[in-house]
Amino acid sequence: VIGQERAALEMPLVALQEAEIAFPRGTVDPEYVFKHVTMREAAYNTLVQKRRKELHLQTARAMASLYPSDEYAPLIA
């Protein structure tokens, strides 16, 4: 979600909450988590491999820009 306006994310996140699929955790910069691990796994497994790789790369780049220390290098790898 890096680079996206918060307003663009609000409606989809509200829809996930209303459907009781995902919920915010934290208050300042909330992190959204799935209600059940099986829901998370089902959502992840519906991604085709090419799209999954794209999302992994975007996530790694975002983490590297947000957390430049070596502490996150193993997770990014």
Secondary structure as the mmCIF struct_conf table of DSSP 4:
data_model
#
loop_
_struct_conf.conf_type_id
_struct_conf.id
_struct_conf.beg_label_comp_id
_struct_conf.beg_label_asym_id
_struct_conf.beg_label_seq_id
_struct_conf.end_label_comp_id
_struct_conf.end_label_asym_id
_struct_conf.end_label_seq_id
TURN_TY1_P TURN_TY1_P1 ILE A 2 GLY A 3
BEND BEND1 GLN A 4 GLN A 4
HELX_RH_AL_P HELX_RH_AL_P1 ARG A 6 GLU A 18
TURN_TY1_P TURN_TY1_P2 ALA A 19 GLU A 20
BEND BEND2 ILE A 21 ILE A 21
STRN STRN1 ALA A 22 ARG A 25
BEND BEND3 THR A 27 ASP A 29
STRN STRN2 GLU A 31 PHE A 34
BEND BEND4 LYS A 35 HIS A 36
HELX_RH_AL_P HELX_RH_AL_P2 VAL A 37 ASN A 45
TURN_TY1_P TURN_TY1_P3 THR A 46 THR A 46
BEND BEND5 LEU A 47 LEU A 47
HELX_RH_AL_P HELX_RH_AL_P3 GLN A 49 LEU A 66
BEND BEND6 SER A 69 SER A 69
HELX_RH_3T_P HELX_RH_3T_P1 ASP A 70 TYR A 72
HELX_RH_AL_P HELX_RH_AL_P4 ALA A 73 ILE A 76
#
